[in-house]
Amino acid sequence: MFPEYRSLITSLKGHDIQFDRLFKKHNELDDKINVMTSANGFDEVHIEQLKKEKLLLKDEIFVYLQQKAQ
């Protein structure tokens, strides 16, 4: 995610509480989506909601990285 900010992401991880919270939540959603989609009879509507939430978090992470890069 965001290769242009790879070094910034590395420096923020473990040192910036806000970034850690966003990054952790994004990864948790990704894991949850992967588990749910691998199960038989998964709830497509719920997965779509989780994907939208994950996308919003990704946007928030991007904005946060842009601000920190300035």
C-alpha positions as CSV (number, residue, x, y, z in Angstrom):
1,M,0.0,0.0,0.0
2,F,1.4,3.4,-1.1
3,P,4.9,2.4,-2.3
4,E,5.7,6.1,-2.6
5,Y,5.4,6.5,1.1
6,R,7.2,3.2,2.1
7,S,9.9,4.9,4.1
8,L,7.5,7.2,5.8
9,I,5.2,4.3,6.7
10,T,8.2,2.5,8.2
11,S,9.2,5.5,10.3
12,L,5.6,6.0,11.5
13,K,4.9,2.4,12.5
14,G,5.4,2.0,16.2
15,H,6.1,5.7,16.7
16,D,2.9,7.4,15.8
17,I,-0.2,6.3,17.7
18,Q,-2.7,7.7,15.2
19,F,-1.0,6.0,12.3
20,D,-0.7,2.7,14.2
21,R,-4.5,2.8,14.9
22,L,-5.4,3.5,11.3
23,F,-3.0,0.9,9.9
24,K,-4.0,-1.8,12.4
25,K,-7.7,-1.3,11.7
26,H,-7.1,-1.5,8.0
27,N,-5.2,-4.8,8.3
28,E,-7.8,-6.2,10.7
29,L,-10.6,-5.4,8.1
30,D,-8.5,-7.0,5.4
31,D,-8.0,-10.2,7.5
32,K,-11.7,-10.3,8.4
33,I,-12.7,-9.9,4.7
34,N,-10.3,-12.7,3.6
35,V,-11.6,-15.1,6.3
36,M,-15.2,-14.3,5.5
37,T,-14.8,-14.7,1.7
38,S,-13.1,-18.1,2.1
39,A,-16.0,-19.5,4.1
40,N,-19.0,-21.1,2.4
41,G,-22.2,-19.2,2.4
42,F,-20.6,-15.8,3.3
43,D,-22.7,-12.7,3.6
44,E,-21.9,-10.6,0.5
45,V,-23.7,-7.5,1.8
46,H,-21.7,-7.6,5.0
47,I,-18.4,-8.1,3.1
48,E,-19.3,-5.2,0.8
49,Q,-19.8,-3.0,3.9
50,L,-16.4,-4.1,5.3
51,K,-14.8,-3.3,2.0
52,K,-16.2,0.2,1.9
53,E,-15.0,0.7,5.5
54,K,-11.6,-0.5,4.5
55,L,-11.5,1.8,1.5
56,L,-12.4,4.8,3.7
57,L,-9.6,3.9,6.0
58,K,-7.2,3.6,3.1
59,D,-8.2,7.1,2.0
60,E,-7.7,8.4,5.6
61,I,-4.3,6.8,5.7
62,F,-3.4,8.4,2.4
63,V,-4.4,11.9,3.6
64,Y,-2.5,11.3,6.9
65,L,0.7,10.3,5.0
66,Q,0.4,13.3,2.7
67,Q,0.2,15.6,5.8
68,K,3.2,14.0,7.4
69,A,5.2,14.2,4.3
70,Q,5.0,18.0,4.1
